[in-house]
């Protein structure tokens, strides 16, 4: 399918437009709020909340008999919040660490949710169809009313982030300092956690409880590799989340029986991998280049110091100087030649008629090294 046809479907095909809008909103919201979770080292909290939300969906259906999105999402929000409260109470009042408490919440609430879903399935008048999509996600079943609900909840969450930007920034980097300035740390923590719960329950129908934690953490983890500023990280995380939501929706619409949720997560995993490898400052490739550059610089410093010591003697042949470095510093021959080329390129050393000699700048570098 060409770009024109794809754009036409994106705007005029009801199903694709609805799924794309829902996925983009999910990616944007989870990217923005996931940034604060990652910076506060609460990445596993998203996993626990998403699993804790499952029994809320089932309980909301059992109590109301309704499958309206807002009803089910409110139930998910209630038990998600209850799971967060349980983690807080356990870590504050017992010797159980937060990771163990998160594991308990995840397994207990998720098991209870599966039990309720099994019970609902056996009810003769339950008409369970649709509840299990919260388990693994089923973006293709999104309807316009679902997208409207997601837009309202997501808009409220993003508005809160904008209004409390300074407070959330202080809470993420130095909660003690924020408290010393008079901010109510506990209230801010409750508000930020509530917004995280909203982001998670909004995404349950699209990617499900199993994959929702990836949508919360992965965009922020990728964005963290590209910048050290919070505002840019939030914007990048939101952009990455929205981008993979759009790509996942389009790809799943073009390939038969390809689920949207897992496709979104796979695209997000690819962006995380690229960020980890090729980010300009924090990427693995950039770090490898810096280590190699530092190694070459240290080796070139040793070379110019050696040449400075022998300046009073006749010029050494290139091979003589490098042979000395290979012998005393155990350099390999190819590495020694690379060091010489590096020093020449940076105008520390010049080669004349097969001899190495220091340049004025190289002599200055050698003297600085010797007095360090």
N, C-alpha and C positions, 0 to 999 in steps of 0.2 A: 504494500500500500504506500502511495506517495504522500508527501508532506501535506499537499492540499487536501486530499481525502481524509487524512488523519485529523487535520484541524477542523474540517467540516464535521466529522463525527464528534470531535471533542466539544463543539459548541451546540450541535443539533441532535446528537444521539442522547436520549434521556438517560439510559443506563450508564454509558461511559461518562457523561457529564457529571452525573450524581456521584459515581464512585470516585472520579478524579477530584471533585471538590471536597468530598469527605476525606480522602487520603491526604490531600494537600493541607487541609486544616489540621488533621491529626499530626502530620509531620512538623508543621510550623509550631504548634502548641507544645508538643513533646520535646522538640529541640530547644525551645526557649526555657521551659521549666526544667528540663533535664540538665541544663547548664548548671543551675544552682545545686541540684542533687549531686552532680559529679564534683563540683568544687567543695561541697560540704562532706564529701566522702560518704554519701548515702546512696550509692548506686544500687545496692541490694535492697534498699527500701522499696524501690519501684517494683522489683520482682515480688516482694512480699505483698505489697498492696494489690497488685494485679491479681494474684492468686486469692487474696482475701476477698476480692470483690465478687468472685463467682457465687458463693452462697447468698450474697445480697440479691443477685439477679433472681435466683430460685425462690428466695423468701418473698421478694416483691410480687412474683407471679402467684405464689401460693396464697398470699394475704389479700391480693386485689383481684386475681383472676384476669388481669390485664397484661397485654404485651406491648402497650404503648412505650416507646423508647424512653420518654422522660421518667416514667414510673420505674422501669427496670434500671435505668442509670442512677436514679436516686437510691434504690436499694443497694446497688453496687457501691455507691459512694458511702452509704452508711456503714456497711461491713468493712469496706476498705479503711475508713477512718477508725473503726473499732479495732482492726488489726494493728494500725499504727499506735493507737492508745495502749494496746496490750504490750507491744514492744517497749514502749516508754516505761510502763509500770514495772515490767519484769526487770529491765536493766537498772532502774533506780532503786528497787526494793529487794533485789536478790543479787547473788554473786554471778549470775549468768551474764555473759558478755552479749553485746548487741548482735554479733553474727549468729550466735546460737539462738537468741530470741527471734531473729528474723527467720531462721530455719524452722523453728517451731510454728510460727504464724503461718508460714508458707505451706507447710505440710498439713497442719491441722485444719486450717480454713479451706484449703483446696480439697482435702479429703471430705470435709463436711459438704462442700459444694457439689462434689460428684455424687455423694449419697443422696442429696436432695434432688439432683437431676434424675437419678435412677428412680427415685420415689415418684417424681412427677410423670415420668415416662409410663409408669404402670397405672396411673389414674385413668379410668375409662373416659372421663370427660375433660381431660386436661388440655388436649390439643397442644402438646409440647412443642410442636414444630417451630423452630426459630430460636429456642433458648440455647441449644447446643452451639449456635454460631458464636456465642460469647466465649466458648472454650478455645477454639482454634481460629476464630474470626471467619467472616464470610462477607467480604466487602461487596460482592455482587448483589447482595440482598438489601443494600442501603437504599432507602427511599428519600424523597425530598424532605419529608418531615424529620427524618433522622439527621439529615444534613443541617436543617434549620436548628434542631436541638443542639447539635455539635457546635454550630456557629454561635449560638447564644451563650452556651457554657464556656466555650473557648474565648469568646470576646470578653466576657466578664473576667476570666483568668488573666488575659493579656492586659486588660485595663488595670487590674490590681498590680501587675508587675510594673507598669508604667508609673502608677501613682506612688508605689513604695519602692521605687528603684534604689534610692540612696540607702534606705533601711536594709533592703535585701542584700545590697552590695557589702555593707558593713557586717551583716550577719554571716555572709559567706566567707569573708576573709579574716575578720577579727571580732568574734561575738563578744569577747570580754571588753574590748574597747567600746563597742556599741553600747554595752550595758553601763559603762562608766560615763557615757554621754547622756544617760537618762532614758534610753530606749527600753521598752519592755521586751526583753529578749524572748520570753516564753510566748507572749502574744504574737510576736513576729514569726516565731518558729511554727506556731499553730497555723497561722495564716499561710505561710509558704508550704507547709505540709498539705493543707487543704487544697491549695492550688495544684499541687502535684497529684493529689487524689483525683481532682477534676480532670487533669490531663490524661490520667490512666483510664478512668471510666469512659471518657470520650472515645478512646481508641479500642475498647474491648470488642465492639462489633466489627471493626475493620481488621484487626490483626489478632484478636483473642488474648486471653490471659497468658498463654504460653509465650508469645512473642512480644508482648507489650513492653517488657523490661528492656528489650533490645532497642525499641524505638525511643525509649526515654534516655538511654545511656549513650548509644552509638553516635547520634549527631553531635552531642556535646564533646564526646571523646575525639571525634574527627576535627571539630572546630578548634579544640585545645591545641592541636599540633600546629595551627597556622598563625596564632596570635597569642599575645600575653595580656591583652586588654579585654576587660569584661564586656564592654559594649560591643566590640567587634566579635567576640566569641559568641554572644547571644544572637547577633545578627547572622553570623555564619551557621550556627547550629540550626536556627530557624530556616535558613535558606536550604541547607542540606536536607533537613527533614521534609520540607515542601517539595524539593526536587525529586527525592526518591519516591515520595507519595505519588507525584505525577507520573514518573517513569514506570512505577509498578502498576498503576492503573492502566496506562496505555499498553504496556507489554502484555498484561493478562487479558486485555480485550482482543489482542491480535493472535494470541496462542490459545488454542482450545484446551479447556480443562486445566489451565494454569491459574492457581489461586493467587489472589492479589496480595494478601498479607505476607506470605513467605517471600513473594517476589520483591515486595518493598524492602523486607529485611535483608535479602540478598544484595540488592542494590546498595543499601546502606552499609553492608559489610564491605563491599567493594570500595566505597568512598573512604571508609575507615582504613582499609589496607593501603590505599594510595596515599592517604594522609600520613600514616605511620612511616611509609617508605620515602616519600618525596617532599614532605613539607620543608620549606626553605631553612628554617632554624632548628626545629626539633625532630625532623625526619631522620630515619636511620641513614639514608644516603648522605644527607648534609653532615651528620655527625661523623660519618666515615671520612668524608672529604676534609673536615676540620682536623681529625686525628692525623690524617696523612700529611696535611699542610704543617701541622705542628711538629710532626716527626721530621719532615724535611727541613724545617726551619732550625730545629735543634741540631740536626746533623750538619747543616750549613754553617751554623755558628761554631761548631767544633772545627770545621775545615778552615774557616777564616782565622781562628785563633792559632791553629797550627801554622798557617802561612805567615801570620804576624811574627811568630817565634823565629821563623827562618828567613825573615826579610833581610837580615844582614849577610846572608849567604848568597851565592849565585842562584839565580832562579831555578827552581826545581822543575823537572819535566812533569807534565800532568800525571803520568802514570806513577812517578815516584811519590808525589804527594798523596795520591789516592791509595797507593800500595801501603803507605804508612798508616792511613786511616783504616784500611782493611785489616791490617795486622794487629793494631792496638785496640780498635773498637769492634773488631769482628764483623766488619761490613762485608756483605757479599759484593761481588764485582759489579753487578748490574745496579745495585743500590748506590754504590759509590759513584758510578757514572751519572745516575739520576740526581744525586746531591750536587755534583759539579754543574750539571745543566741548570739546576734550580738556582744555584748561587750566581751563575752567569746571567740567567734571565733577570734576576733581581738586582743586577749590577753591583753585587758584592765582590765578584771576582771577574777578571778578564783573562781570556786565553790569547797568548801571543806566541806564534811560532812553536806551538806545542808546549808552552809553559803557562802555568797558572800564576797570576799576580793579583794582589789586592788592589781594588779601586780605592779612591779616597773614602768613599762611603763605606766600603767593606772594612777598611782599617778602623773607621770610627765604630762600626758595629763590633768588631773584635775587641776593641778597648772597653766598650761598655760591658761586654760579656765577662771580661776578665775582672772587672771591679764589682761584679754582682755578688 
